Amino acid sequence: MPFLTHHSLRRKPPRGTPARYRDRIVEVLGEARGQRVMIRSIHADGNERLTAVKLNTLLPLDGQLF
């Protein structure tokens, strides 16, 4: 993916892009205010949550998901 760097995303990733946020795999839903993006994630309790996070806290995925 051309927009990924070692530990951060240089520009806002396209909708539907998988990424890592903290200890979970998330899906990027789109742009939020400023340097934030909306993500969808599944938490340990099984609930799906939508969250706005800073772009620089998203990490690119490694070679495998699991």
N, C-alpha and C positions, 0 to 999 in steps of 0.2 A: 504494500500500500504506500503510495508516494507521500502521504501527508504525515507519516509517522517518523519520529526521531527516537533516540535511545530511551529517554524517560518522559517525554512529553509529546503532545500533539502541537504542531506548529500552527495549524489553522483548524477551523472547525470541521470535524469529520462529517461525511454525508449521513443522512438519516439511515438507520438500520445497521450501522457499523458496530460490531462487537468490540468491547474494550474491557479493561480491568479497572475496577474502582475498589480500593481497599482490598478486602478478601473475597470479592465476588466478581463474576462476569456480568457485564451490563450491556444493554442495547442503547445506543444513542438515538434519541427521538427527535432532536432538533435544537435549534438555537433558543437561548433564553437571553436575559439582559446582560449587557457587558460581555465579560469573558466567561460566561456560564453557558452550559448546555443542559438540556433535560435528558435524564436517563431513566430507563425502566430496569428494575432489579427485583429478584425474588429473595426475600430474607429467610432466615433460619426458621421462622414460624410459618413459612409457606405463603405468606402474603406478598402480593405484588405491590411495589411502591414506585411512584414517580417522584423524582427528586431533581432539583437544579443543583449542579455542582460546578466548581471552577474547572475550566478546561485543562489547566495544568495538573490537576489531580488524577486525570485519566491516563492510564498507561496502555501501550499497545499490547496485544496478546502475544504470547510466546508461540512456538510452533504447534502446540497442541492445547486443546481446551481442558481435558480431564486427565 
